[in-house]
């Protein structure tokens, strides 16, 4: 078993990147790997509540995110400076079980994991 | 000290430098006697496995260069099946299953699931992603 950190840095609907990243995370969970997800840069928009993806003709990303714990995904981390830069706070997020992390903590996270999946 | 790599390619041959950078990275790895556990083509990267791409003669043919590399070093090259089907990259099985009029997956590639990425990654020293 390896510890995998997936870093997802794109907004939820502009490209398929956010969805592709979540699929990879779910697959890692399904294969019993110790996997965590870190949202940073535009990726923090994935965790915003009250999304209405159906207006864009897309499936909301919320369902997949809600499935993360069921697939054994250990932790969702959110990069605090990325939130702040976009005028967002913890109250803007739809996930309760997230951990906000600083730049230094991101560095530590990367060191603590065996593999990085970067999206 | 030789290391084992999993390389993930997210970019199509056209439109970004991602695929080319990944290809050159793989050449550099192999020339320095590192091992490639698996190439994993995901998202728009699946287009690199199309055998129907026909660039102008004075431009690089990245799908052909990937095939050459894969054959030369007998690499394991997996294309994400879900990403491939939505982008019209099919092997003969999928052509039959979905009743399409052609199959275009290059001979040295195989279609499989994301589990193949996770499995390769878990036995590699490094997983390197080339973005879209």
Boltz contact constraints between the chains, C-beta under 6 A:
constraints:
  - contact:
      token1: [A, 2]
      token2: [B, 122]
      max_distance: 6.0
  - contact:
      token1: [A, 16]
      token2: [B, 43]
      max_distance: 6.0
  - contact:
      token1: [A, 20]
      token2: [B, 43]
      max_distance: 6.0
  - contact:
      token1: [A, 24]
      token2: [B, 114]
      max_distance: 6.0
  - contact:
      token1: [A, 27]
      token2: [B, 114]
      max_distance: 6.0
  - contact:
      token1: [A, 27]
      token2: [B, 115]
      max_distance: 6.0
  - contact:
      token1: [A, 27]
      token2: [B, 118]
      max_distance: 6.0
  - contact:
      token1: [A, 28]
      token2: [B, 118]
      max_distance: 6.0
  - contact:
      token1: [A, 31]
      token2: [B, 115]
      max_distance: 6.0
  - contact:
      token1: [A, 31]
      token2: [B, 118]
      max_distance: 6.0
  - contact:
      token1: [A, 33]
      token2: [B, 118]
      max_distance: 6.0
  - contact:
      token1: [A, 115]
      token2: [B, 121]
      max_distance: 6.0
  - contact:
      token1: [A, 115]
      token2: [B, 127]
      max_distance: 6.0
  - contact:
      token1: [A, 118]
      token2: [B, 129]
      max_distance: 6.0
